Amino acid sequence: THYQRLLDELQPDFVHIMIDGRIVKSGGMEVAAELEKNGYEAYKA
Protein backbone atom coordinates (compact mmCIF):
# COMPACT_ATOMS: atom_id res chain seq x y z
CA THR A 1 0.00 0.00 0.00
CA HIS A 2 1.01 3.62 -0.39
CA TYR A 3 -1.02 4.67 2.64
CA GLN A 4 0.81 5.08 5.95
CA ARG A 5 -2.53 5.16 7.77
CA LEU A 6 -3.32 1.62 6.58
CA LEU A 7 0.09 0.42 7.75
CA ASP A 8 -0.55 1.96 11.16
CA GLU A 9 -3.81 0.01 11.43
CA LEU A 10 -2.48 -3.33 10.15
CA GLN A 11 0.96 -3.35 11.84
CA PRO A 12 2.64 -5.63 9.26
CA ASP A 13 5.55 -7.89 10.19
CA PHE A 14 7.38 -7.13 6.94
CA VAL A 15 7.53 -4.16 4.60
CA HIS A 16 8.92 -4.45 1.06
CA ILE A 17 9.70 -1.58 -1.28
CA MET A 18 9.21 -2.48 -4.93
CA ILE A 19 10.54 -0.50 -7.89
CA ASP A 20 9.79 -1.71 -11.43
CA GLY A 21 8.64 -5.10 -10.14
CA ARG A 22 11.78 -5.73 -8.05
CA ILE A 23 12.05 -5.70 -4.27
CA VAL A 24 14.75 -3.12 -3.53
CA LYS A 25 14.46 -3.10 0.27
CA SER A 26 12.81 -5.21 2.94
CA GLY A 27 12.43 -4.80 6.65
CA GLY A 28 9.92 -3.92 9.32
CA MET A 29 7.91 -0.81 10.04
CA GLU A 30 11.12 1.22 10.12
CA VAL A 31 11.30 0.79 6.33
CA ALA A 32 7.81 2.28 5.98
CA ALA A 33 8.80 5.21 8.21
CA GLU A 34 11.97 5.77 6.17
CA LEU A 35 9.96 5.69 2.95
CA GLU A 36 7.40 8.14 4.33
CA LYS A 37 10.19 10.51 5.32
CA ASN A 38 12.45 10.24 2.24
CA GLY A 39 10.17 9.08 -0.59
CA TYR A 40 10.94 6.63 -3.38
CA GLU A 41 13.72 8.62 -5.05
CA ALA A 42 16.39 7.19 -2.73
CA TYR A 43 15.59 3.68 -3.99
CA LYS A 44 15.49 4.42 -7.71
CA ALA A 45 19.26 4.79 -8.10
C-alpha positions in Angstrom: 0.0 0.0 0.0 1.0 3.6 -0.4 -1.0 4.7 2.6 0.8 5.1 5.9 -2.5 5.2 7.8 -3.3 1.6 6.6 0.1 0.4 7.8 -0.6 2.0 11.2 -3.8 0.0 11.4 -2.5 -3.3 10.2 1.0 -3.3 11.8 2.6 -5.6 9.3 5.6 -7.9 10.2 7.4 -7.1 6.9 7.5 -4.2 4.6 8.9 -4.5 1.1 9.7 -1.6 -1.3 9.2 -2.5 -4.9 10.5 -0.5 -7.9 9.8 -1.7 -11.4 8.6 -5.1 -10.1 11.8 -5.7 -8.1 12.1 -5.7 -4.3 14.7 -3.1 -3.5 14.5 -3.1 0.3 12.8 -5.2 2.9 12.4 -4.8 6.7 9.9 -3.9 9.3 7.9 -0.8 10.0 11.1 1.2 10.1 11.3 0.8 6.3 7.8 2.3 6.0 8.8 5.2 8.2 12.0 5.8 6.2 10.0 5.7 2.9 7.4 8.1 4.3 10.2 10.5 5.3 12.4 10.2 2.2 10.2 9.1 -0.6 10.9 6.6 -3.4 13.7 8.6 -5.1 16.4 7.2 -2.7 15.6 3.7 -4.0 15.5 4.4 -7.7 19.3 4.8 -8.1 
